[in-house]
Amino acid sequence: MEKPRVLHVDSGRNWRGGQRQVFLLARGLRDSGYDTMVAAPPDSPLLQRVQTAGVHSLPLLLRGEWDLSSARALRKTARQWGADVIHAHDARSHSIAILALAGTRARKLVVTRRVVFAPKQVWIKYGRRVAAFIAISNAVRNAMIEAGIPAGRIEVVHSGVPAPDAAPARDWRGERGWPANTVICGIVGAMTREKGLDSVASIARRLPGDLFRRTRIVLLGGPGKGGNIIAGVEGYDAGFVEDIHPAVAGLDLLWHPARSEGLGTAVIDAMALGVPPIAFATGGLPEVVEDGKSGRLIAPGDIHGFATAAAELIANPELRKALGAAARERAREFDSSHMIQRTAAVYERVTAG
């Protein structure tokens, strides 16, 4: 059976976890013999990476949720290129794909949802025109079911990360002139309130005095501001780091105080590098981290509990080592190759009718 042609659509203008998943998927499908194309905003990091990787690309403005001009361009390209599947990867792309496919059944629509809050406009966007929904975690799937989407229409395909680079770990102590006995705690990802950045100072203030003095905080993501002080703890705001694996490998602990998380690929990345995470047990994170085995999970919003777990791991290098080893093994279950294979299976199923 001939493999379906897949046209991916993503409206993100920044490089975040969702855009990274689209890139890994499109490139992996191409390498597996699928014809694949990515439609994204012209100046987006996703489109630039897709073009560099030699994957077919389509610059689309995707300016609003019901952008008629982008829908017309998408419809025309899908017809001319012979797409069998249009895969929408965010809410805006979902709406535009619905418009692009109006009045035709020639192409299947697959929609990925990455967030744990209930979807809106269910009666318009989540009808029978969508051949299959992909939820990146059971937590996302449950939120969709609560909104009224039939469980049988939703496939869970966990996000995946590639095997980490073998490059040497970045020496944050040497770079910053920090003492050898300091413990490097990192926060990775978009530096937003949703990701709990405003909780970091509250956590740091609750560390016991001797551990407080040994702690250093590194921020990986956002614009980057250089050296800083967080609640009296010396830190470094590195901003967006292209060579992320060595940067994360140089951490001793990952702090992930996110309030909401579809799954948490930043956590999986750290685990794959043997860096144990501490995270609030929100969204899909309990599907990734095994509390007490491959990291620590804390009740959502429990700042005191988070700080207590952080203090225990800062003080105990042997425990960090044991959790890190188990985290590395656990992360192999979320390799991006699994995500690519399982997504391809959804395409095969919907095109087979």
Contacts in CASP RR format, 6 or more apart in sequence:
PFRMAT RR
TARGET T0000
AUTHOR 0000-0000-0000
METHOD contacts of the structure
MODEL  1
MEKPRVLHVDSGRNWRGGQRQVFLLARGLRDSGYDTMVAAPPDSPLLQRV
QTAGVHSLPLLLRGEWDLSSARALRKTARQWGADVIHAHDARSHSIAILA
LAGTRARKLVVTRRVVFAPKQVWIKYGRRVAAFIAISNAVRNAMIEAGIP
AGRIEVVHSGVPAPDAAPARDWRGERGWPANTVICGIVGAMTREKGLDSV
ASIARRLPGDLFRRTRIVLLGGPGKGGNIIAGVEGYDAGFVEDIHPAVAG
LDLLWHPARSEGLGTAVIDAMALGVPPIAFATGGLPEVVEDGKSGRLIAP
GDIHGFATAAAELIANPELRKALGAAARERAREFDSSHMIQRTAAVYERV
TAG
1 348 0 8 1.000
1 352 0 8 1.000
3 33 0 8 1.000
3 34 0 8 1.000
3 35 0 8 1.000
3 348 0 8 1.000
4 34 0 8 1.000
4 84 0 8 1.000
4 85 0 8 1.000
4 108 0 8 1.000
4 347 0 8 1.000
4 348 0 8 1.000
4 351 0 8 1.000
5 34 0 8 1.000
5 35 0 8 1.000
5 36 0 8 1.000
5 37 0 8 1.000
5 81 0 8 1.000
5 82 0 8 1.000
5 83 0 8 1.000
5 84 0 8 1.000
5 85 0 8 1.000
6 29 0 8 1.000
6 34 0 8 1.000
6 35 0 8 1.000
6 36 0 8 1.000
6 37 0 8 1.000
6 83 0 8 1.000
6 84 0 8 1.000
6 85 0 8 1.000
6 86 0 8 1.000
6 87 0 8 1.000
6 347 0 8 1.000
7 36 0 8 1.000
7 37 0 8 1.000
7 38 0 8 1.000
7 39 0 8 1.000
7 58 0 8 1.000
7 74 0 8 1.000
7 77 0 8 1.000
7 78 0 8 1.000
7 81 0 8 1.000
7 83 0 8 1.000
7 85 0 8 1.000
7 86 0 8 1.000
7 87 0 8 1.000
8 22 0 8 1.000
8 25 0 8 1.000
8 26 0 8 1.000
8 36 0 8 1.000
8 37 0 8 1.000
8 38 0 8 1.000
8 39 0 8 1.000
8 87 0 8 1.000
8 89 0 8 1.000
9 38 0 8 1.000
9 39 0 8 1.000
9 40 0 8 1.000
9 60 0 8 1.000
9 62 0 8 1.000
9 74 0 8 1.000
9 86 0 8 1.000
9 87 0 8 1.000
9 88 0 8 1.000
9 89 0 8 1.000
9 93 0 8 1.000
9 96 0 8 1.000
9 97 0 8 1.000
10 18 0 8 1.000
10 19 0 8 1.000
10 22 0 8 1.000
10 38 0 8 1.000
10 39 0 8 1.000
10 40 0 8 1.000
10 46 0 8 1.000
10 89 0 8 1.000
10 90 0 8 1.000
10 93 0 8 1.000
11 40 0 8 1.000
11 41 0 8 1.000
11 62 0 8 1.000
11 64 0 8 1.000
11 90 0 8 1.000
11 92 0 8 1.000
11 93 0 8 1.000
11 96 0 8 1.000
12 19 0 8 1.000
12 40 0 8 1.000
12 41 0 8 1.000
12 44 0 8 1.000
12 46 0 8 1.000
12 62 0 8 1.000
12 90 0 8 1.000
12 92 0 8 1.000
13 41 0 8 1.000
13 43 0 8 1.000
13 44 0 8 1.000
14 44 0 8 1.000
14 45 0 8 1.000
14 190 0 8 1.000
15 45 0 8 1.000
15 46 0 8 1.000
15 240 0 8 1.000
16 189 0 8 1.000
16 190 0 8 1.000
17 159 0 8 1.000
17 265 0 8 1.000
17 266 0 8 1.000
18 89 0 8 1.000
18 90 0 8 1.000
18 114 0 8 1.000
18 159 0 8 1.000
19 40 0 8 1.000
19 44 0 8 1.000
19 45 0 8 1.000
19 46 0 8 1.000
20 265 0 8 1.000
21 89 0 8 1.000
21 114 0 8 1.000
21 136 0 8 1.000
21 159 0 8 1.000
21 160 0 8 1.000
21 265 0 8 1.000
21 339 0 8 1.000
22 38 0 8 1.000
22 40 0 8 1.000
22 46 0 8 1.000
22 89 0 8 1.000
23 38 0 8 1.000
23 46 0 8 1.000
23 49 0 8 1.000
23 50 0 8 1.000
23 53 0 8 1.000
24 160 0 8 1.000
24 162 0 8 1.000
24 336 0 8 1.000
24 339 0 8 1.000
24 340 0 8 1.000
25 339 0 8 1.000
25 340 0 8 1.000
25 343 0 8 1.000
26 36 0 8 1.000
26 37 0 8 1.000
26 38 0 8 1.000
26 50 0 8 1.000
26 53 0 8 1.000
26 55 0 8 1.000
27 50 0 8 1.000
27 53 0 8 1.000
27 55 0 8 1.000
28 336 0 8 1.000
28 340 0 8 1.000
29 36 0 8 1.000
29 340 0 8 1.000
29 343 0 8 1.000
29 344 0 8 1.000
30 36 0 8 1.000
30 53 0 8 1.000
30 54 0 8 1.000
30 55 0 8 1.000
32 340 0 8 1.000
32 344 0 8 1.000
34 344 0 8 1.000
35 56 0 8 1.000
36 55 0 8 1.000
36 56 0 8 1.000
37 55 0 8 1.000
37 56 0 8 1.000
37 57 0 8 1.000
37 58 0 8 1.000
37 77 0 8 1.000
37 81 0 8 1.000
37 83 0 8 1.000
38 46 0 8 1.000
38 47 0 8 1.000
38 50 0 8 1.000
38 55 0 8 1.000
38 56 0 8 1.000
38 57 0 8 1.000
38 58 0 8 1.000
39 57 0 8 1.000
39 58 0 8 1.000
39 59 0 8 1.000
39 60 0 8 1.000
39 62 0 8 1.000
39 74 0 8 1.000
39 77 0 8 1.000
39 93 0 8 1.000
40 46 0 8 1.000
40 47 0 8 1.000
40 50 0 8 1.000
40 57 0 8 1.000
40 58 0 8 1.000
40 59 0 8 1.000
40 60 0 8 1.000
40 62 0 8 1.000
41 47 0 8 1.000
41 59 0 8 1.000
41 60 0 8 1.000
41 61 0 8 1.000
41 62 0 8 1.000
42 59 0 8 1.000
42 60 0 8 1.000
42 61 0 8 1.000
47 57 0 8 1.000
47 59 0 8 1.000
50 57 0 8 1.000
51 57 0 8 1.000
56 81 0 8 1.000
58 73 0 8 1.000
58 74 0 8 1.000
58 77 0 8 1.000
60 70 0 8 1.000
60 73 0 8 1.000
60 74 0 8 1.000
61 67 0 8 1.000
61 69 0 8 1.000
61 70 0 8 1.000
62 70 0 8 1.000
62 92 0 8 1.000
62 93 0 8 1.000
62 96 0 8 1.000
63 70 0 8 1.000
64 70 0 8 1.000
64 92 0 8 1.000
64 95 0 8 1.000
64 96 0 8 1.000
65 91 0 8 1.000
65 92 0 8 1.000
65 95 0 8 1.000
65 96 0 8 1.000
66 95 0 8 1.000
66 96 0 8 1.000
66 99 0 8 1.000
67 92 0 8 1.000
67 96 0 8 1.000
68 99 0 8 1.000
70 96 0 8 1.000
71 96 0 8 1.000
71 97 0 8 1.000
71 99 0 8 1.000
71 100 0 8 1.000
72 100 0 8 1.000
74 86 0 8 1.000
74 96 0 8 1.000
74 97 0 8 1.000
74 100 0 8 1.000
75 99 0 8 1.000
75 100 0 8 1.000
75 101 0 8 1.000
77 83 0 8 1.000
78 86 0 8 1.000
78 100 0 8 1.000
78 101 0 8 1.000
78 107 0 8 1.000
79 106 0 8 1.000
83 107 0 8 1.000
84 107 0 8 1.000
84 108 0 8 1.000
84 347 0 8 1.000
84 351 0 8 1.000
85 107 0 8 1.000
85 108 0 8 1.000
85 109 0 8 1.000
85 110 0 8 1.000
85 131 0 8 1.000
85 347 0 8 1.000
85 350 0 8 1.000
85 351 0 8 1.000
86 97 0 8 1.000
86 100 0 8 1.000
86 101 0 8 1.000
86 107 0 8 1.000
86 108 0 8 1.000
86 109 0 8 1.000
86 110 0 8 1.000
87 109 0 8 1.000
87 110 0 8 1.000
87 111 0 8 1.000
87 112 0 8 1.000
87 347 0 8 1.000
88 94 0 8 1.000
88 96 0 8 1.000
88 97 0 8 1.000
88 109 0 8 1.000
88 110 0 8 1.000
88 111 0 8 1.000
88 112 0 8 1.000
89 112 0 8 1.000
89 114 0 8 1.000
90 112 0 8 1.000
90 114 0 8 1.000
91 119 0 8 1.000
94 111 0 8 1.000
94 125 0 8 1.000
95 125 0 8 1.000
97 109 0 8 1.000
97 111 0 8 1.000
98 109 0 8 1.000
98 124 0 8 1.000
98 125 0 8 1.000
98 129 0 8 1.000
101 107 0 8 1.000
101 109 0 8 1.000
101 129 0 8 1.000
108 131 0 8 1.000
108 132 0 8 1.000
108 347 0 8 1.000
108 350 0 8 1.000
108 351 0 8 1.000
109 129 0 8 1.000
109 130 0 8 1.000
109 131 0 8 1.000
110 130 0 8 1.000
110 131 0 8 1.000
110 132 0 8 1.000
110 133 0 8 1.000
110 134 0 8 1.000
110 346 0 8 1.000
110 347 0 8 1.000
110 350 0 8 1.000
111 130 0 8 1.000
111 132 0 8 1.000
111 133 0 8 1.000
111 134 0 8 1.000
112 133 0 8 1.000
112 134 0 8 1.000
112 135 0 8 1.000
112 136 0 8 1.000
112 157 0 8 1.000
113 119 0 8 1.000
113 133 0 8 1.000
113 134 0 8 1.000
113 135 0 8 1.000
113 136 0 8 1.000
113 140 0 8 1.000
113 144 0 8 1.000
114 136 0 8 1.000
114 140 0 8 1.000
114 159 0 8 1.000
114 262 0 8 1.000
114 263 0 8 1.000
115 140 0 8 1.000
115 143 0 8 1.000
115 260 0 8 1.000
115 262 0 8 1.000
116 137 0 8 1.000
116 139 0 8 1.000
116 140 0 8 1.000
116 143 0 8 1.000
116 260 0 8 1.000
116 261 0 8 1.000
116 262 0 8 1.000
116 282 0 8 1.000
116 283 0 8 1.000
116 284 0 8 1.000
117 143 0 8 1.000
117 260 0 8 1.000
118 143 0 8 1.000
118 144 0 8 1.000
118 146 0 8 1.000
118 147 0 8 1.000
119 125 0 8 1.000
119 126 0 8 1.000
119 143 0 8 1.000
119 144 0 8 1.000
119 147 0 8 1.000
119 149 0 8 1.000
122 147 0 8 1.000
122 148 0 8 1.000
122 149 0 8 1.000
126 133 0 8 1.000
126 144 0 8 1.000
126 147 0 8 1.000
126 148 0 8 1.000
126 149 0 8 1.000
130 153 0 8 1.000
131 350 0 8 1.000
132 153 0 8 1.000
132 154 0 8 1.000
132 155 0 8 1.000
132 346 0 8 1.000
132 349 0 8 1.000
132 350 0 8 1.000
133 144 0 8 1.000
133 149 0 8 1.000
133 153 0 8 1.000
133 154 0 8 1.000
133 155 0 8 1.000
134 154 0 8 1.000
134 155 0 8 1.000
134 156 0 8 1.000
134 157 0 8 1.000
134 343 0 8 1.000
134 346 0 8 1.000
135 141 0 8 1.000
135 144 0 8 1.000
135 154 0 8 1.000
135 155 0 8 1.000
135 156 0 8 1.000
135 157 0 8 1.000
136 156 0 8 1.000
136 157 0 8 1.000
136 158 0 8 1.000
136 159 0 8 1.000
136 262 0 8 1.000
136 263 0 8 1.000
137 156 0 8 1.000
137 158 0 8 1.000
137 159 0 8 1.000
137 262 0 8 1.000
137 263 0 8 1.000
137 283 0 8 1.000
137 284 0 8 1.000
137 287 0 8 1.000
138 156 0 8 1.000
138 284 0 8 1.000
138 287 0 8 1.000
139 262 0 8 1.000
139 263 0 8 1.000
139 283 0 8 1.000
139 284 0 8 1.000
139 286 0 8 1.000
139 287 0 8 1.000
140 156 0 8 1.000
140 262 0 8 1.000
140 263 0 8 1.000
140 283 0 8 1.000
140 284 0 8 1.000
141 151 0 8 1.000
141 154 0 8 1.000
141 156 0 8 1.000
144 154 0 8 1.000
145 151 0 8 1.000
145 154 0 8 1.000
155 342 0 8 1.000
155 346 0 8 1.000
157 339 0 8 1.000
157 342 0 8 1.000
157 343 0 8 1.000
157 346 0 8 1.000
158 263 0 8 1.000
158 287 0 8 1.000
158 334 0 8 1.000
158 338 0 8 1.000
158 339 0 8 1.000
159 263 0 8 1.000
159 264 0 8 1.000
159 265 0 8 1.000
159 268 0 8 1.000
159 334 0 8 1.000
159 339 0 8 1.000
160 265 0 8 1.000
160 268 0 8 1.000
160 334 0 8 1.000
160 335 0 8 1.000
160 336 0 8 1.000
160 338 0 8 1.000
160 339 0 8 1.000
161 265 0 8 1.000
161 268 0 8 1.000
161 269 0 8 1.000
161 272 0 8 1.000
161 331 0 8 1.000
161 334 0 8 1.000
161 335 0 8 1.000
161 336 0 8 1.000
162 335 0 8 1.000
162 336 0 8 1.000
163 272 0 8 1.000
163 335 0 8 1.000
164 245 0 8 1.000
164 249 0 8 1.000
164 269 0 8 1.000
164 272 0 8 1.000
164 273 0 8 1.000
165 243 0 8 1.000
165 245 0 8 1.000
165 246 0 8 1.000
167 243 0 8 1.000
167 245 0 8 1.000
167 246 0 8 1.000
167 249 0 8 1.000
168 246 0 8 1.000
168 249 0 8 1.000
169 246 0 8 1.000
169 249 0 8 1.000
169 250 0 8 1.000
170 246 0 8 1.000
170 247 0 8 1.000
170 249 0 8 1.000
170 250 0 8 1.000
171 250 0 8 1.000
172 178 0 8 1.000
172 184 0 8 1.000
172 216 0 8 1.000
172 218 0 8 1.000
172 236 0 8 1.000
172 250 0 8 1.000
172 251 0 8 1.000
173 179 0 8 1.000
173 180 0 8 1.000
173 182 0 8 1.000
173 184 0 8 1.000
173 216 0 8 1.000
176 216 0 8 1.000
176 227 0 8 1.000
176 235 0 8 1.000
176 236 0 8 1.000
178 184 0 8 1.000
178 216 0 8 1.000
178 234 0 8 1.000
179 214 0 8 1.000
181 214 0 8 1.000
182 214 0 8 1.000
182 215 0 8 1.000
182 216 0 8 1.000
183 211 0 8 1.000
183 214 0 8 1.000
183 215 0 8 1.000
183 216 0 8 1.000
183 252 0 8 1.000
183 253 0 8 1.000
183 314 0 8 1.000
184 216 0 8 1.000
184 218 0 8 1.000
184 250 0 8 1.000
184 251 0 8 1.000
184 252 0 8 1.000
184 253 0 8 1.000
185 215 0 8 1.000
185 216 0 8 1.000
185 217 0 8 1.000
185 218 0 8 1.000
185 251 0 8 1.000
185 252 0 8 1.000
185 253 0 8 1.000
185 254 0 8 1.000
185 255 0 8 1.000
185 310 0 8 1.000
185 314 0 8 1.000
186 217 0 8 1.000
186 218 0 8 1.000
186 219 0 8 1.000
186 220 0 8 1.000
186 251 0 8 1.000
186 253 0 8 1.000
186 254 0 8 1.000
186 255 0 8 1.000
187 195 0 8 1.000
187 197 0 8 1.000
187 200 0 8 1.000
187 217 0 8 1.000
187 218 0 8 1.000
187 219 0 8 1.000
187 220 0 8 1.000
187 254 0 8 1.000
187 255 0 8 1.000
187 256 0 8 1.000
187 257 0 8 1.000
188 220 0 8 1.000
188 221 0 8 1.000
188 244 0 8 1.000
188 248 0 8 1.000
188 254 0 8 1.000
188 256 0 8 1.000
188 266 0 8 1.000
188 269 0 8 1.000
188 270 0 8 1.000
189 195 0 8 1.000
189 220 0 8 1.000
189 221 0 8 1.000
189 222 0 8 1.000
189 266 0 8 1.000
190 221 0 8 1.000
190 222 0 8 1.000
191 197 0 8 1.000
191 219 0 8 1.000
191 221 0 8 1.000
191 222 0 8 1.000
191 239 0 8 1.000
193 259 0 8 1.000
194 258 0 8 1.000
194 259 0 8 1.000
194 260 0 8 1.000
195 256 0 8 1.000
195 257 0 8 1.000
195 258 0 8 1.000
195 259 0 8 1.000
196 257 0 8 1.000
196 258 0 8 1.000
196 259 0 8 1.000
197 219 0 8 1.000
197 257 0 8 1.000
199 257 0 8 1.000
199 301 0 8 1.000
199 303 0 8 1.000
199 306 0 8 1.000
200 217 0 8 1.000
200 230 0 8 1.000
200 231 0 8 1.000
200 255 0 8 1.000
200 257 0 8 1.000
201 230 0 8 1.000
201 231 0 8 1.000
202 231 0 8 1.000
202 303 0 8 1.000
202 307 0 8 1.000
203 255 0 8 1.000
203 257 0 8 1.000
203 303 0 8 1.000
203 306 0 8 1.000
203 307 0 8 1.000
203 310 0 8 1.000
204 212 0 8 1.000
204 215 0 8 1.000
204 217 0 8 1.000
204 230 0 8 1.000
204 231 0 8 1.000
204 232 0 8 1.000
204 233 0 8 1.000
204 307 0 8 1.000
205 231 0 8 1.000
206 303 0 8 1.000
206 304 0 8 1.000
206 307 0 8 1.000
206 308 0 8 1.000
206 311 0 8 1.000
207 215 0 8 1.000
207 233 0 8 1.000
207 307 0 8 1.000
207 310 0 8 1.000
207 311 0 8 1.000
207 314 0 8 1.000
208 311 0 8 1.000
211 311 0 8 1.000
211 314 0 8 1.000
211 315 0 8 1.000
212 233 0 8 1.000
214 314 0 8 1.000
215 233 0 8 1.000
215 314 0 8 1.000
216 233 0 8 1.000
216 234 0 8 1.000
216 235 0 8 1.000
216 236 0 8 1.000
217 230 0 8 1.000
217 233 0 8 1.000
217 234 0 8 1.000
217 235 0 8 1.000
217 236 0 8 1.000
217 255 0 8 1.000
218 235 0 8 1.000
218 236 0 8 1.000
218 238 0 8 1.000
218 247 0 8 1.000
218 251 0 8 1.000
219 235 0 8 1.000
219 236 0 8 1.000
219 237 0 8 1.000
219 238 0 8 1.000
219 239 0 8 1.000
220 238 0 8 1.000
220 239 0 8 1.000
220 240 0 8 1.000
220 241 0 8 1.000
220 244 0 8 1.000
220 247 0 8 1.000
220 248 0 8 1.000
221 238 0 8 1.000
221 239 0 8 1.000
221 240 0 8 1.000
221 241 0 8 1.000
222 239 0 8 1.000
222 240 0 8 1.000
223 239 0 8 1.000
223 240 0 8 1.000
224 237 0 8 1.000
224 238 0 8 1.000
224 239 0 8 1.000
224 240 0 8 1.000
225 237 0 8 1.000
225 239 0 8 1.000
226 236 0 8 1.000
226 237 0 8 1.000
226 238 0 8 1.000
226 239 0 8 1.000
227 234 0 8 1.000
227 235 0 8 1.000
227 236 0 8 1.000
227 237 0 8 1.000
228 235 0 8 1.000
228 236 0 8 1.000
228 237 0 8 1.000
229 235 0 8 1.000
238 247 0 8 1.000
241 247 0 8 1.000
244 269 0 8 1.000
245 269 0 8 1.000
245 273 0 8 1.000
248 254 0 8 1.000
248 269 0 8 1.000
248 270 0 8 1.000
248 273 0 8 1.000
248 275 0 8 1.000
249 273 0 8 1.000
249 274 0 8 1.000
249 275 0 8 1.000
250 275 0 8 1.000
251 270 0 8 1.000
251 275 0 8 1.000
252 275 0 8 1.000
252 314 0 8 1.000
252 320 0 8 1.000
253 275 0 8 1.000
253 276 0 8 1.000
253 277 0 8 1.000
253 278 0 8 1.000
253 310 0 8 1.000
253 313 0 8 1.000
253 314 0 8 1.000
253 320 0 8 1.000
254 266 0 8 1.000
254 267 0 8 1.000
254 270 0 8 1.000
254 275 0 8 1.000
254 276 0 8 1.000
254 277 0 8 1.000
254 278 0 8 1.000
254 279 0 8 1.000
255 277 0 8 1.000
255 278 0 8 1.000
255 306 0 8 1.000
255 310 0 8 1.000
256 264 0 8 1.000
256 266 0 8 1.000
256 267 0 8 1.000
256 277 0 8 1.000
256 278 0 8 1.000
256 279 0 8 1.000
256 280 0 8 1.000
256 285 0 8 1.000
257 279 0 8 1.000
257 280 0 8 1.000
257 306 0 8 1.000
258 264 0 8 1.000
258 279 0 8 1.000
258 280 0 8 1.000
258 282 0 8 1.000
258 285 0 8 1.000
259 280 0 8 1.000
259 282 0 8 1.000
259 300 0 8 1.000
259 301 0 8 1.000
260 282 0 8 1.000
260 283 0 8 1.000
261 279 0 8 1.000
261 282 0 8 1.000
261 283 0 8 1.000
261 284 0 8 1.000
261 285 0 8 1.000
262 283 0 8 1.000
262 284 0 8 1.000
263 283 0 8 1.000
263 284 0 8 1.000
263 285 0 8 1.000
263 287 0 8 1.000
263 288 0 8 1.000
264 284 0 8 1.000
264 285 0 8 1.000
264 288 0 8 1.000
267 277 0 8 1.000
267 279 0 8 1.000
267 285 0 8 1.000
267 288 0 8 1.000
267 289 0 8 1.000
268 288 0 8 1.000
268 331 0 8 1.000
268 334 0 8 1.000
269 331 0 8 1.000
270 276 0 8 1.000
270 277 0 8 1.000
270 327 0 8 1.000
271 277 0 8 1.000
271 288 0 8 1.000
271 289 0 8 1.000
271 294 0 8 1.000
271 295 0 8 1.000
271 324 0 8 1.000
271 327 0 8 1.000
271 328 0 8 1.000
271 330 0 8 1.000
271 331 0 8 1.000
272 327 0 8 1.000
272 328 0 8 1.000
272 331 0 8 1.000
272 332 0 8 1.000
273 328 0 8 1.000
274 324 0 8 1.000
274 325 0 8 1.000
274 327 0 8 1.000
274 328 0 8 1.000
274 331 0 8 1.000
275 324 0 8 1.000
275 327 0 8 1.000
276 294 0 8 1.000
276 295 0 8 1.000
276 296 0 8 1.000
276 313 0 8 1.000
276 320 0 8 1.000
276 323 0 8 1.000
276 324 0 8 1.000
276 327 0 8 1.000
277 289 0 8 1.000
277 295 0 8 1.000
277 296 0 8 1.000
277 327 0 8 1.000
278 295 0 8 1.000
278 296 0 8 1.000
278 298 0 8 1.000
278 306 0 8 1.000
278 309 0 8 1.000
278 310 0 8 1.000
278 313 0 8 1.000
279 285 0 8 1.000
279 289 0 8 1.000
279 295 0 8 1.000
279 296 0 8 1.000
279 297 0 8 1.000
279 298 0 8 1.000
280 297 0 8 1.000
280 298 0 8 1.000
280 299 0 8 1.000
280 300 0 8 1.000
280 301 0 8 1.000
280 302 0 8 1.000
280 306 0 8 1.000
281 291 0 8 1.000
281 297 0 8 1.000
281 298 0 8 1.000
281 299 0 8 1.000
281 300 0 8 1.000
282 300 0 8 1.000
285 297 0 8 1.000
286 297 0 8 1.000
288 330 0 8 1.000
288 334 0 8 1.000
289 295 0 8 1.000
289 296 0 8 1.000
289 297 0 8 1.000
289 327 0 8 1.000
289 330 0 8 1.000
290 326 0 8 1.000
290 330 0 8 1.000
291 297 0 8 1.000
292 323 0 8 1.000
293 323 0 8 1.000
293 326 0 8 1.000
293 330 0 8 1.000
294 323 0 8 1.000
294 324 0 8 1.000
294 326 0 8 1.000
294 327 0 8 1.000
294 329 0 8 1.000
294 330 0 8 1.000
295 323 0 8 1.000
295 324 0 8 1.000
295 326 0 8 1.000
295 327 0 8 1.000
296 309 0 8 1.000
296 313 0 8 1.000
296 323 0 8 1.000
298 305 0 8 1.000
298 306 0 8 1.000
298 309 0 8 1.000
299 305 0 8 1.000
312 319 0 8 1.000
313 319 0 8 1.000
313 320 0 8 1.000
313 323 0 8 1.000
END
